[in-house]
Amino acid sequence: KVQDFKNIRGVNVKYRYEDDSPVSFISSLSYLYGDRQASGSVEPEGIHYHDKFEVKYGSLMVGPAYRLSDNFSLYALAGVGTVKATFKEHSTQDGDSFSNKISSRKTGFAWGAGVQMNPLENIVVDVGYEGSNISSTKINGFNVGVGYRF
């Protein structure tokens, strides 16, 4: 969830390296995208407008994972997140057209934590949380995924 947005879509990919030790290394890459639009008119001025606000978020995190048993692991992540926000405005008044675009990119700290379960020897079910607070924009969400362990 990105603050003030309801429908954000994205993808999260994790890679974990394990050897015989219960402590291992995990990395996470996320990308999210969402937009919000508004249209309307202002009368009696005769202004018609269409506004679009887009937000893109990406993160790269790494951290330790700890295998508690053959079927259950915990992990923690820390890294960097970046958010790009773009506001596009188009309006018309008395036949004249006006357009404006404002864009901003900020980078900050990102964090996460989760669990990985192995219901079968080579199948991984991952449930995790990711969060960041970049320049007063709060981004947080839960990830649920299925993977293959080889």
N, C-alpha and C positions, 0 to 999 in steps of 0.2 A: 504494500500500500504506500502510495506517495501522498503526502499531506494534501488534502483538498481534492483528491482524485478518487473516483470510485472504481473504474474499470481499467486496470493496468495489466498488460499482458507481457510475458517475457519468457526467458529461458535461463536455466541454471545448469552448469556442467561442473562435476566434481571429479578429481582424479586423486586416488589414494595409493601410496606406495607402502607395502608391508614386507617385512622379512620375518624372521623367527622371533623377534622381540615383540612384546605386547604394545610398545610405543611405536607409532608410525607417523608418516607425514601425509597431510591432505591439503589439496588446493581447490579453490572454488572460483569460477568465473560466471558472472551474472550480467544479463542485459534486460532492461525493462523499457517499455514504451507506452505512452498514453496521451490522449488528447481530450480537450473539452471545447465545445463550440457554443456560440450564442449569436442569435440574429434577431433583428427587430427594427422598429421604427420609432422616431421621436417626432411627435406632432405638437404643434402646428409648424415646426421648422422644416418639415419635409426631409428629414435625415433618415436614411436607411443604412443599416450597418450589418456587418458579419465579422465576428471576432473568432479567432482560433488560438488556443493555447496548447502547446505541445511540450511534453517533458520526456527526456531520455535519460536513463540511468544505467551506469555500468560499474562493476566492481571486480577487483582481483584480490583474493585473500588467500592466506596460507596459515597453517597451524598444525598442532599435534593432534593425534588421535590415539586413544587408548582402548585396547581390546580387553574387555572385562571377562569375556568367555568366548567360546567358538562361535557363538551366535549373536553377540551383542557388543557394540563399541560406542564410545562417546568421543566427540571432537569439539575443538574450539578453533575459531578463525579470527584473524585480524588482517587488515590491509587497507587499501585505498578505494574510495568510491568517487565517482564523478557524476554530476548532474548537469544537463544542458536544458535550459528552458527557453522557448521561443514564443513570442506573442505576435500574431499577425492580425492586422486590423484593416478592413476595407469598408469604406462608406461612400455614399453618394448623397448629394444635396443639389437640388435644382439642376440635374443633368451633369454636374461636375463630379468626378471620381477622385477619391483620396485613398492612398494606401500607406501603411506604416508597418515596419517590422523591427522588433527589439529582441535581441538574443543575448543570453548570458550563460557562461560555463563556470562552475565552481567545483573544487576538489576538496575532499576531506577524509576523515577516518571512517572506516567501515568495520563491522564486527559481526560475528555469527557463532552459533553453537548448534549441536544436533546429536542425533543418535543414528547409528546404522545397525540394522538387523539382518541376519542371514537366515531366512526361513528354509532355504536349501543351500547346499554347499557353494554353488556359484552364483546365486541370486542375492542381490543387496537391495534392501528397502531403506531409503534414507528419508528422515524427517528432520528438518532444520529450520532455524530462524536466522534472518539476516536483518541488520539494522544499520543506520547511519544518520547523522545529523549534520548536513552540509549547509553552511551559511543560513541557518535557521529553517532549512527545509528538512523535515523529518521523513525518512524513508524506512519502512520496516515491512517484513512479510515472512510468511511461512512457506517453505518449499517441501514438497513431497515428491519423491522420485523412486524409480526402480532402475537398477543397474545390473551389470554382469561383472562377476569377479573372476579374474583369470590369473 
